[in-house]
């Protein structure tokens, strides 16, 4: 099969890119190693930025069937609870909770409707890149040739790693489980800064009909060095929430707990080479502070598609011709990632978090901003603005 562009990975980055490319008239093959519907370990929180892209893809009405939480409850290491409410009339302040099982399938189908060819159950075995002749992608059941290759193969990034564009391993890890019997309002989401998981946090996000997405995440090195057992930490968190009449007191597991690595290493790998671009989790575009990466993945998919269309129009495929994509990624995300890494180190000390609670308790607007940054819905640089820092200090 010959196409203009082959996209590896039909997650948010790959499917959004394939949709944009196909809608603009490019011939696109979208390769996915799994078969839809397929799940992905995630908190399922979809920010307003991601919802805007869904709207541009004609999926606004579809997305409105999913919960839009209006209350964010933050539980600090000292047990104090801070509740932040969305401004009146802002129904997507905290985004929506859309299970990845459904989100990824909808995005891939949108790409198909736009004209992309989706090849499911297609695990890439080898990639050959000839600067003059194009790209050859080989799988067990098919071979695809193209002018350009977009890699959106997730945090594991097997193809991206095979080409030497990423050399470092994923730096974060999370576990997630669905439960049924959530007694809280479906408008309430929670983040818990538990002492045994810091630096990191646990969450409870309402899904629908008494179902909840419950999870916990921390640094991968802590798990690798046996400083924390993620499954046991997850179990302890669930047990703490089933005691004393809390929201999950009568909840029962609906699925097994599943773990997944998360790559927040943007800036440590290459995002382009001759005839190749890298987007989404494979490019490390997951917030180091929140672990949220869906919005950045979708944005990078749109951005990659725009630069690919320019390259196709100009017939320019060598690495220097594609540097504009990497420059724009750095311009858009590098400062946020630096701020997120700084806050990641600073905020997850228990004493400082407890101090933050005291300040947020007295300032509702600051609490709203803090919650949205922690969720990855607003830039972490906002918390480092001098006026915001003064509000924390004074």
N, C-alpha and C positions, 0 to 999 in steps of 0.2 A: 504494500500500500504506500502511495506517495501523497504527502500533504504539505501544506506550507509550514505548519507548526505542529510538533508533537509535545503534548503536556503530560508529564508523569506525575500522577497523584490527583485524584478527584475529590480532595478536601476543599475547604473554603477558598484557598488561594488558587488552586488549579481549576476548579469549576468556574469561579468568577472570571478568571483570565480566558478560559475556553469560551465562555458565554460572550464576552466582549469581542474576542477575535472573530468568532463565527458570525456574530451579529453585524460585524463590519465587512463581511464577505470573505474572510480568510478560511482556507480549508484546515480543519483542526482534528487531530486524533487525541482523545483524552483517555489515557491508560490508567486503570485502577486495578491494583492487585487483588482486592477483595471483590465481593459481589453485593450490590445494594439490595435491601437496606443493610448497612453495616454500622456498627456502633463505634464510638471513640470516647475514651475516658476524658471527661471534661466536666467543668462545673455547670455547663449549659447556659451561662449568662451571656446574653447577646446585647451589646451596648447600642446606644442611639446611633453611633457612627456606623455600626454594621447594619442596623435597621434601615438607614438611609440608602445603603447599597442594595439591600433587598428590594426597596421601593423602586430603585432605578432598574432593577431586573424584572419588574412587574409582579413582585411577591409581597407587596405591602398588605393586601387583603388576606393573603395566606398567613402572614405572620401575626395578624391581629387575633387569631384564635388562641394564642399562647399567653401565659400569665405576664402581667407587667407589674412587678412588685412596687409598692409605694412606701414601704417601711424597711429600713436597714437597721438591724440591731447589732451593735458591736459589743462583744464581751471581752473585757480586758483581763490581764493576768491576775489582778487582785479580786476578780469576780464581779467588779462593777459593770453595769450594763448601760450603754448609751444608745438611745434610739433616735435615728434620723428619719424625718418624714419628707417625702418629695413635696416640692412646692405645689400648691393647689392648682389643678389644671394641667400639670406636667405629667402626663401619663407614662412617659418613657424615660423619666429621670434616671431610674435604675435599670433601664432597658427591659428586655423580656427574657423569660427562661424558655429556651427552645432546645429540646433534646437533640444531640448531634445525630442520633439515629434518623431523625426526621429532617433536620436542617441540611445535612450533607446530601441526602437523597433528593431534596427539593432543588438544591443548587445544581447538582449534576443533571437533573432532568431539565432544568432551565437551559443549561448549556446544549443539551440534545435538541430541545425545541428551537434553539437559535441556529442549529445546523451542525454542531460538533458531533463527531462520531465517538461514542463512548464504547471502550473495549474493557469490559469487566473481567475479573479473574485473570488478569494479564500481569504477571510478575516479570519485570524487566530483568534480563539475564546479562546483557552486555550493551554497551553504547560505544559507537565509533564516531569520531568527529574528524572530518577532513575539512580544513579551512576553505578549500576551493570547491569541494564537491558536496558538502552538506553533512547531515547527521543521519546515522543509521542506528535505530533502536531495535534490538533483538529480544524477543520473548519466546517462550516455548512454542506458542501457537501462531505467532505472527512476526513479521518484520516490517517496520515502518521507517520510511525515509522522509526527510523533511529538510527545509532550509534552516529552521531554528528549533531549539529545544528549550522548553521551560520546565525546570525541576521544582516540583511542589510536593516532595515525597516525605513530608512530615518531620517530626523530631528525630526519628531514627535516621532519616536521610540516607538510605543505603546507596542510591545511585549518585547522589551529590558527593558522598564520601568516596565512592569508587573513582570519581573523577578528580579527587584531591581538592575540591573546593571547600570542604569542611574537614577539619582534622580533629577538633576537640569533641568530646562526648557531650551529651545533654547534661545540664548542670542542676536541674531541678527534677523532682519526682512527686507524683501525686497518686492517691488512691481514691476511688469513688464507688459508692454503692447506692442503688435506689431502694427506698423503703416505702411501704404503704401504711397509712394510719397516722399521718401527720395531723395533729390536733390543732395546730395554729392556723390563723387566717392565711389564705393563699396569697395575701398581699405582703407577707413578711418574709424577709430573707435575713440570715444571720451569718456573722463571721466571728469566730472564737480564736483569740490569741492564747492558746493553752501553753502552760509552762513546759510541758513535756514535748512540745513540737516546735517551740521557738528555736531558731528563727523559721517561721512558717505560720500557717494558720489552718483552722478547720472551718467548714461551712455547712449551712443547711439552706438550700434553695428550693422553694416550692415549685413543683412541676404542674400537677393538675390532679383534681379529684382525690385529695388527701395523699398524693404521692410527693416525695421529696428526693432531691439529689443531695446526698450527704458525702462529704469527702474531707481529705486532709492532705497537705502538701508541705514539703520542706526541701532542703538542699540534698542533691543526690549523694554528695560525699558523706553526709551524716548516716545515710542508709548503708553505703558501701563500707564504712568503717565501723558499722554496728553500733553507732552512737544512738540510733533509734531504729526500732522495728516498725515499719510503716503500718503493717497490718494490725499489729498489737495496739499501736497508737490510735488507729482508726476504731478498733474494737472498744478501747477505753473511752473514746469520745462518744461512741454510740451508747455505751452503758451509762455514761454520765448524763446523757440526754433522756434515757428511759427511766431514770430514778426521780423521785420527789415530784411526780406529777408534771414533769416538763412536757414540751410539745411532742416528743417522740415516746411518751410513756407507754403507749399501746402500739407502737409501730412494729412492723415485722419486715424482715428483709424480703425484697422482691427479686433481688439478684445477688450474685456473689460480689464481694469487693474485688475490684480490678485495679491494678497499678499501671502507670504509664510514665515514661520519661518526658521531660519538657525541656526544650532548648531555648534559653533566653540569651544566647551568646552573640547577638547581633554586633557586628564590628570585628569579630574574631575570625571570620571566614570570608571567602570571596563570594560575591553575588553575581558575577558575570565572568565569562570567558568567551573565546571565539565561538560564536553560534549558540551560546548557552546563557540563560538567565536563571536565577534562583529566587524563589519567593516563599512567603509564609514561614511556617515553623522551620523548614529546612534552612532558611536564612537567619534563624535565631530570633525571629520577630515575635517573641512572647515576652511580656513585661516581666522584668526581674522582680518587681515589687508585688504584683498581683497574680502572676501566672496566667493572665488573660491574653489570648493571642488571636481570637477569631477576627476581631475588627481589623487588626493590622494585617492579618493574612488576606482578608478580602480586599483591603486597600492596596496591598502590594500586588495582588492579582490584577486589579484594574490598572495599576501603574505599569506593570510588566506588559500587559496587552497593548497599552498605548505606545510604549517604546518598540515593541515587536512590530506593530503596524508601520511605524516610521521606518524601521530597518527593512521591512519587506518592500515598502514603497521606494526606498532609495537603493535597494539591492546591496546594502552594506551590512556585512555579518561578522567581520573580524572583531576581536576584543576591543580595540580602540573605539569602534563605532558604537559599542554598547555601554561605554563608560557612563554615558548620561543617565542611564537607569540607576547605576550604583550611586552616582552623585546625588540623584534626587532622593534615593532611599536614605542616604546619610543626612541630607538636609532636613528630611521629614522626621527621622527617628533618632538620630545619634544623640542629640541633646536630652531627649526624654529618657533614653536608656542610661545615660550617665547619671541623671538625677535619680532615676529609679534604683540604680545600684547603690548610690549614696544613701538613699532613704532605707533601702533594704538592710544595710549594715547598721544604720543609726536607730531605726524605729523599733527593731525587734528585740531590744534590750528591755526586760520586764519593768525596771524602774522608770525608764523613759516613757514606755507605753502607759504606765499608770499616771505619770505626770501629764501626758497628752490627754488622758481621760479627764483629768481635773479641768484642763483648759477647755476642752470641747463641751463639757457639761455646761459651761457658762456662755457658750457662743454657738447658737443653733446653726448659723450660716457656715461657720468654720467646721462644725460637725458634718454638715452636708457635703462640703468640699472634701473633707478627709475621707468620708465614706466612698465618694465617687472616685477618688484617686486610688484608694485601696482596691476597689473593684476593677480598676484599669479603665474606667470610663472617661476620666479627665487626665490631663498631663500632670505627671508628678512634679514638673517644674513649678507648678502653681504653689505647692507647699513650701518651696524654697524662695518664693518672692519675698523681698525684705519686709513688706507690709504684713504678709501672712506670718512670717517668723516673729515679728513684733507682737502679733496677737497671741502667739504661743508663749512668748517670754514674759509679757507684761501682765 
